[in-house]
Amino acid sequence: MELALRITPEPMPTANCFRPDSNDASRTSIRTTASSRRVKPRETAAEAVVRDEARKNERVLVVEDNDNLRSVAVSNIRQLGYRVVEAATPESALEVIAHGAAPDILFTDVIMPGTMDGIGLAHAIVKLRPNIRVVLTSGFTGQNFEQHDRLPWPLLAKPYRRAQLAAILRSTSGTPQAA
């Protein structure tokens, strides 16, 4: 069976899908319209609370070796109202701290190439900045990551939604976590 598609751009974009062999009287068509205006996604309650309550001076150090994932995390955290400093490796994160950055929250991937993983980084940064709050994230949270129940910091499983990120960042605000 063949289908034809007729698109009319004015006054409102409309697409009609129909069988070309049918006569006009018996023609069955499926009609859909699309608005040209962009619709802003609705903010969840958790996102709204974090955005509204996030202190403008709270800074999050995001450490993620995957450029695309780091970009998404940084964008989401900024949209939640936090200031962000980013690093691609644990070593560069330590350099950021050594050069005087004073993040309030460390948000780090656990599994990273090199000699130090996110857990080692968290321990090292907590030694340098005892008041820092830590949130770990990993795509390996099942069988490949059995030790996450024994971690002193919360672990956010990838992939995560912005509402989950908002909730975990908010839950770490306030008092520092023990390492």
Backbone as CSV, one residue per row, in Angstrom:
resi,resn,N_x,N_y,N_z,CA_x,CA_y,CA_z,C_x,C_y,C_z
1,MET,0.842,-1.165,0.000,0.000,0.000,0.000,0.894,1.236,0.000
2,GLU,0.560,2.195,-0.849,1.288,3.458,-0.922,0.545,4.525,-0.151
3,LEU,1.331,5.417,0.431,0.763,6.574,1.105,1.379,7.823,0.509
4,ALA,0.612,8.880,0.458,1.115,10.167,-0.014,1.071,11.138,1.154
5,LEU,1.927,12.110,1.094,2.008,13.104,2.149,1.870,14.480,1.518
6,ARG,0.946,15.278,2.020,0.764,16.646,1.548,0.992,17.558,2.747
7,ILE,1.904,18.498,2.582,2.214,19.427,3.659,1.812,20.824,3.225
8,THR,1.042,21.492,4.059,0.669,22.876,3.799,1.253,23.733,4.916
9,PRO,2.147,24.656,4.560,2.827,25.432,5.592,2.003,26.562,6.198
10,GLU,0.980,27.069,5.498,0.217,28.214,5.982,-1.250,27.871,6.097
11,PRO,-2.011,28.415,6.969,-1.625,29.362,8.013,-0.949,28.668,9.176
12,MET,-1.225,27.372,9.400,-0.543,26.608,10.425,0.010,25.371,9.734
13,PRO,1.273,25.031,9.988,1.827,23.846,9.331,0.938,22.622,9.564
14,THR,0.550,21.962,8.457,-0.329,20.802,8.523,0.218,19.734,7.596
15,ALA,0.175,18.500,8.042,0.580,17.368,7.201,-0.612,16.430,7.068
16,ASN,-0.939,16.055,5.817,-2.002,15.095,5.552,-1.385,13.866,4.926
17,CYS,-1.692,12.722,5.458,-1.207,11.450,4.941,-2.431,10.711,4.396
18,PHE,-2.369,10.255,3.116,-3.533,9.608,2.527,-3.098,8.601,1.479
19,ARG,-4.038,7.748,1.070,-3.800,6.777,-0.006,-4.105,7.473,-1.325
20,PRO,-3.138,7.545,-2.229,-3.355,8.287,-3.461,-4.369,7.636,-4.405
21,ASP,-4.657,6.348,-4.270,-5.580,5.664,-5.179,-7.035,5.788,-4.756
22,SER,-7.293,6.442,-3.619,-8.670,6.590,-3.175,-9.260,7.863,-3.758
23,ASN,-10.583,7.847,-4.035,-11.197,9.071,-4.551,-11.467,10.021,-3.390
24,ASP,-11.724,11.268,-3.699,-11.891,12.282,-2.657,-13.004,11.950,-1.680
25,ALA,-14.078,11.316,-2.134,-15.211,11.028,-1.260,-14.877,9.980,-0.215
26,SER,-14.035,9.017,-0.599,-13.731,7.946,0.348,-12.324,8.054,0.932
27,ARG,-11.652,9.140,0.649,-10.267,9.301,1.088,-10.197,9.331,2.612
28,THR,-9.334,8.492,3.157,-9.072,8.497,4.593,-7.748,9.211,4.786
29,SER,-7.756,10.187,5.614,-6.506,10.890,5.846,-6.242,10.993,7.339
30,ILE,-4.982,11.086,7.640,-4.541,11.311,9.006,-3.975,12.717,9.007
31,ARG,-4.459,13.527,9.861,-4.028,14.921,9.876,-3.325,15.217,11.194
32,THR,-2.214,15.906,11.080,-1.503,16.343,12.268,-1.063,17.775,12.060
33,THR,-1.036,18.527,13.086,-0.569,19.908,12.988,0.566,20.098,13.964
34,ALA,1.429,21.007,13.608,2.571,21.309,14.476,2.631,22.807,14.688
35,SER,2.879,23.184,15.865,3.006,24.596,16.182,4.443,25.020,15.948
36,SER,4.622,26.205,15.457,5.983,26.700,15.232,6.582,27.296,16.495
37,ARG,5.773,27.463,17.519,6.292,28.045,18.748,6.903,26.945,19.613
38,ARG,7.994,27.266,20.250,8.683,26.303,21.116,7.987,26.252,22.461
39,VAL,7.826,25.053,22.959,7.200,24.872,24.258,8.295,24.546,25.259
40,LYS,8.350,25.308,26.331,9.353,25.083,27.370,8.914,23.900,28.227
41,PRO,9.814,22.915,28.434,9.440,21.785,29.276,9.100,22.242,30.686
42,ARG,8.141,21.570,31.284,7.753,21.933,32.643,8.825,21.499,33.618
43,GLU,9.099,22.350,34.549,10.088,22.085,35.569,9.471,21.213,36.657
44,THR,10.217,20.226,37.124,9.701,19.387,38.199,9.800,20.143,39.524
45,ALA,9.086,19.664,40.495,9.099,20.303,41.813,10.503,20.300,42.406
46,ALA,11.217,19.177,42.263,12.578,19.090,42.818,13.496,20.098,42.141
47,GLU,13.373,20.246,40.810,14.203,21.208,40.097,13.886,22.637,40.543
48,ALA,12.620,22.931,40.716,12.207,24.273,41.132,12.743,24.608,42.515
49,VAL,12.659,23.650,43.427,13.155,23.884,44.784,14.652,24.152,44.753
50,VAL,15.397,23.325,44.011,16.847,23.513,43.965,17.183,24.837,43.299
51,ARG,16.530,25.134,42.171,16.817,26.376,41.466,16.534,27.577,42.359
52,ASP,15.411,27.539,43.052,15.031,28.668,43.892,15.880,28.778,45.146
53,GLU,16.299,27.654,45.704,17.020,27.685,46.969,18.538,27.626,46.827
54,ALA,19.004,27.255,45.639,20.460,27.144,45.464,21.091,28.493,45.719
55,ARG,22.052,28.492,46.570,22.743,29.735,46.850,23.573,30.107,45.639
56,LYS,23.477,31.363,45.249,24.201,31.813,44.052,25.708,31.642,44.214
57,ASN,26.171,31.537,45.445,27.608,31.391,45.664,28.034,29.936,45.792
58,GLU,27.098,28.977,45.686,27.510,27.575,45.761,28.145,27.167,44.441
59,ARG,29.307,26.551,44.543,30.067,26.153,43.365,30.231,24.638,43.365
60,VAL,30.017,24.040,42.194,30.147,22.596,42.024,31.333,22.329,41.113
61,LEU,32.225,21.458,41.549,33.327,20.987,40.713,32.864,19.691,40.053
62,VAL,32.719,19.724,38.733,32.268,18.565,37.964,33.490,17.904,37.346
63,VAL,33.691,16.616,37.648,34.820,15.877,37.100,34.268,14.693,36.317
64,GLU,34.465,14.725,35.007,33.948,13.687,34.104,34.890,13.607,32.914
65,ASP,35.376,12.400,32.607,36.332,12.249,31.510,35.673,12.281,30.138
66,ASN,34.390,11.960,30.039,33.689,11.983,28.764,33.216,13.413,28.499
67,ASP,33.728,14.019,27.430,33.422,15.422,27.136,31.929,15.686,27.003
68,ASN,31.212,14.799,26.298,29.774,15.002,26.104,29.006,14.910,27.410
69,LEU,29.316,13.901,28.220,28.633,13.750,29.507,28.947,14.907,30.448
70,ARG,30.204,15.367,30.415,30.585,16.506,31.259,29.819,17.750,30.823
71,SER,29.693,17.959,29.535,28.967,19.119,29.024,27.502,19.100,29.460
72,VAL,26.874,17.932,29.394,25.475,17.809,29.813,25.349,18.054,31.319
73,ALA,26.242,17.457,32.097,26.197,17.640,33.550,26.390,19.111,33.918
74,VAL,27.369,19.754,33.312,27.643,21.166,33.587,26.425,22.017,33.239
75,SER,25.837,21.772,32.078,24.659,22.519,31.654,23.496,22.338,32.628
76,ASN,23.237,21.096,33.012,22.145,20.829,33.953,22.386,21.483,35.305
77,ILE,23.592,21.400,35.800,23.899,21.968,37.120,23.786,23.495,37.077
78,ARG,24.226,24.098,35.987,24.069,25.556,35.848,22.595,25.941,35.788
79,GLN,21.801,25.161,35.066,20.366,25.446,34.976,19.685,25.332,36.333
80,LEU,20.274,24.543,37.225,19.728,24.410,38.572,20.147,25.563,39.482
81,GLY,20.969,26.477,38.974,21.320,27.667,39.738,22.686,27.653,40.385
82,TYR,23.477,26.633,40.150,24.810,26.539,40.740,25.857,27.135,39.800
83,ARG,26.962,27.590,40.376,28.134,27.951,39.584,28.950,26.684,39.411
84,VAL,29.640,26.549,38.278,30.326,25.298,37.957,31.767,25.551,37.552
85,VAL,32.629,24.680,38.060,34.010,24.563,37.612,34.115,23.141,37.098
86,GLU,34.793,22.938,35.984,34.849,21.586,35.427,36.269,21.119,35.187
87,ALA,36.423,19.790,35.236,37.715,19.159,34.991,37.471,17.825,34.292
88,ALA,38.400,17.437,33.417,38.258,16.204,32.644,38.931,15.006,33.305
89,THR,39.811,15.265,34.259,40.539,14.173,34.912,40.659,14.467,36.409
90,PRO,40.893,13.430,37.210,41.142,13.677,38.632,42.355,14.581,38.857
91,GLU,43.382,14.379,38.050,44.593,15.192,38.198,44.310,16.669,37.928
92,SER,43.512,16.954,36.886,43.188,18.358,36.602,42.258,18.937,37.674
93,ALA,41.425,18.104,38.273,40.573,18.570,39.376,41.438,18.971,40.574
94,LEU,42.459,18.178,40.864,43.365,18.519,41.963,44.127,19.807,41.667
95,GLU,44.472,20.029,40.394,45.131,21.285,40.008,44.199,22.474,40.228
96,VAL,42.915,22.292,39.898,41.930,23.355,40.112,41.897,23.732,41.588
97,ILE,41.891,22.733,42.465,41.887,22.979,43.914,43.195,23.644,44.337
98,ALA,44.325,23.165,43.796,45.637,23.715,44.151,45.768,25.182,43.751
99,HIS,45.059,25.569,42.682,45.123,26.960,42.222,44.103,27.859,42.904
100,GLY,43.484,27.361,43.979,42.656,28.225,44.805,41.154,28.109,44.631
101,ALA,40.678,27.275,43.733,39.223,27.113,43.616,38.693,26.513,44.913
102,ALA,37.529,26.972,45.319,36.943,26.499,46.574,35.522,26.003,46.325
103,PRO,35.381,24.849,45.655,34.032,24.337,45.401,33.362,23.867,46.691
104,ASP,32.038,23.980,46.701,31.254,23.513,47.838,30.873,22.048,47.682
105,ILE,30.734,21.624,46.412,30.319,20.250,46.106,31.232,19.690,45.033
106,LEU,31.680,18.457,45.225,32.407,17.710,44.205,31.420,16.730,43.582
107,PHE,31.213,16.824,42.272,30.357,15.903,41.525,31.271,15.188,40.555
108,THR,31.577,13.908,40.852,32.585,13.212,40.065,32.136,11.837,39.600
109,ASP,32.548,11.517,38.370,32.375,10.173,37.847,33.297,9.260,38.658
110,VAL,32.916,8.009,38.794,33.731,7.063,39.560,34.785,6.415,38.678
111,ILE,34.371,5.867,37.556,35.275,5.120,36.677,35.894,6.080,35.668
112,MET,37.217,6.281,35.789,37.931,7.158,34.867,39.278,6.539,34.542
113,PRO,39.792,6.827,33.349,41.111,6.277,32.997,42.210,6.938,33.825
114,GLY,43.317,6.253,33.943,44.450,6.816,34.672,44.663,6.117,35.997
115,THR,45.467,6.727,36.822,45.859,6.096,38.080,44.892,6.388,39.221
116,MET,44.017,7.373,39.067,43.095,7.730,40.143,41.661,7.685,39.623
117,ASP,40.786,7.046,40.382,39.371,7.049,40.019,38.644,8.122,40.830
118,GLY,37.342,8.214,40.655,36.567,9.246,41.342,36.534,9.090,42.844
119,ILE,36.578,7.856,43.322,36.579,7.633,44.772,37.900,8.103,45.385
120,GLY,39.003,7.761,44.716,40.312,8.241,45.172,40.390,9.753,45.135
121,LEU,39.818,10.344,44.087,39.781,11.797,43.981,38.980,12.399,45.133
122,ALA,37.831,11.817,45.419,36.999,12.333,46.513,37.754,12.304,47.836
123,HIS,38.432,11.185,48.122,39.217,11.106,49.362,40.318,12.164,49.390
124,ALA,41.014,12.363,48.244,42.101,13.344,48.181,41.579,14.761,48.387
125,ILE,40.456,15.085,47.762,39.919,16.446,47.891,39.361,16.691,49.288
126,VAL,38.740,15.673,49.877,38.228,15.830,51.243,39.378,16.094,52.210
127,LYS,40.549,15.482,51.977,41.717,15.768,52.832,42.143,17.223,52.690
128,LEU,42.063,17.761,51.466,42.460,19.150,51.227,41.382,20.144,51.658
129,ARG,40.127,19.760,51.479,38.986,20.630,51.791,37.962,19.826,52.582
130,PRO,38.142,19.692,53.876,37.282,18.829,54.700,35.797,19.192,54.664
131,ASN,35.455,20.427,54.334,34.048,20.833,54.324,33.329,20.592,53.001
132,ILE,34.034,20.053,52.022,33.403,19.823,50.716,32.393,18.684,50.807
133,ARG,31.298,18.828,50.084,30.308,17.755,49.979,30.569,17.011,48.686
134,VAL,30.316,15.701,48.675,30.672,14.851,47.535,29.441,14.118,47.027
135,VAL,29.308,14.078,45.692,28.327,13.230,45.018,29.078,12.471,43.941
136,LEU,28.958,11.154,43.986,29.578,10.303,42.978,28.540,9.942,41.927
137,THR,28.994,9.688,40.702,28.101,9.222,39.649,28.817,8.155,38.842
138,SER,28.047,7.165,38.374,28.636,6.086,37.589,27.579,5.364,36.782
139,GLY,27.989,4.898,35.621,27.134,4.042,34.810,27.285,2.587,35.198
140,PHE,28.232,2.290,36.056,28.498,0.924,36.503,28.056,0.767,37.945
141,THR,26.761,0.635,38.166,26.261,0.569,39.533,25.701,-0.792,39.899
142,GLY,25.667,-1.722,38.969,25.120,-3.048,39.252,26.197,-3.998,39.715
143,GLN,26.274,-5.144,39.062,27.249,-6.172,39.441,28.677,-5.674,39.340
144,ASN,28.931,-4.760,38.412,30.291,-4.269,38.217,30.736,-3.303,39.308
145,PHE,29.833,-2.941,40.217,30.171,-1.926,41.196,29.543,-2.265,42.542
146,GLU,29.898,-3.432,43.074,29.280,-3.930,44.303,29.585,-3.076,45.521
147,GLN,30.698,-2.356,45.535,31.125,-1.635,46.732,30.347,-0.354,46.980
148,HIS,29.422,0.048,46.092,28.773,1.349,46.264,27.942,1.450,47.531
149,ASP,27.526,0.322,48.104,26.777,0.369,49.362,27.667,0.798,50.534
150,ARG,28.966,0.647,50.394,29.881,0.981,51.478,30.524,2.362,51.323
151,LEU,30.118,3.106,50.310,30.712,4.416,50.083,30.176,5.432,51.088
152,PRO,31.022,6.359,51.508,30.567,7.373,52.461,29.773,8.511,51.801
153,TRP,29.656,8.482,50.475,28.970,9.551,49.752,27.859,8.970,48.886
154,PRO,26.870,9.784,48.563,25.790,9.298,47.701,26.297,9.008,46.287
155,LEU,25.677,8.010,45.653,26.031,7.606,44.294,24.811,7.770,43.406
156,LEU,24.945,8.565,42.350,23.882,8.791,41.384,24.164,7.930,40.159
157,ALA,23.262,6.984,39.867,23.450,6.071,38.740,23.168,6.781,37.418
158,LYS,24.039,6.537,36.435,23.820,7.032,35.073,23.023,5.975,34.307
159,PRO,22.175,6.371,33.416,21.777,7.745,33.134,20.825,8.243,34.210
160,TYR,20.840,9.527,34.443,19.967,10.119,35.460,19.189,11.267,34.829
161,ARG,18.091,11.586,35.454,17.272,12.718,35.019,17.690,13.962,35.806
162,ARG,17.389,15.113,35.248,17.749,16.354,35.928,17.089,16.439,37.302
163,ALA,15.879,15.911,37.439,15.201,15.938,38.744,15.976,15.119,39.771
164,GLN,16.552,13.986,39.342,17.360,13.178,40.263,18.634,13.924,40.645
165,LEU,19.248,14.575,39.664,20.443,15.370,39.926,20.111,16.501,40.891
166,ALA,18.995,17.168,40.656,18.567,18.268,41.532,18.385,17.782,42.959
167,ALA,17.709,16.644,43.109,17.432,16.123,44.454,18.711,15.737,45.183
168,ILE,19.644,15.102,44.494,20.865,14.645,45.177,21.774,15.827,45.511
169,LEU,21.831,16.833,44.637,22.625,18.018,44.963,22.023,18.757,46.154
170,ARG,20.695,18.841,46.170,20.026,19.522,47.287,20.254,18.764,48.595
171,SER,20.225,17.433,48.511,20.382,16.637,49.742,21.792,16.750,50.316
172,THR,22.761,17.106,49.479,24.132,17.265,49.979,24.389,18.659,50.530
173,SER,23.499,19.588,50.236,23.709,20.964,50.718,23.602,21.010,52.240
174,GLY,24.322,21.927,52.794,24.279,22.081,54.248,25.557,21.618,54.888
175,THR,25.473,20.526,55.626,26.643,20.071,56.373,27.513,19.146,55.548
176,PRO,28.814,19.193,55.736,29.730,18.309,55.037,29.480,16.847,55.421
177,GLN,29.816,15.953,54.488,29.659,14.525,54.751,30.959,13.962,55.304
178,ALA,30.837,12.974,56.138,32.031,12.324,56.676,32.606,11.397,55.633
179,ALA,33.914,11.310,55.587,34.579,10.414,54.636,34.962,9.124,55.306
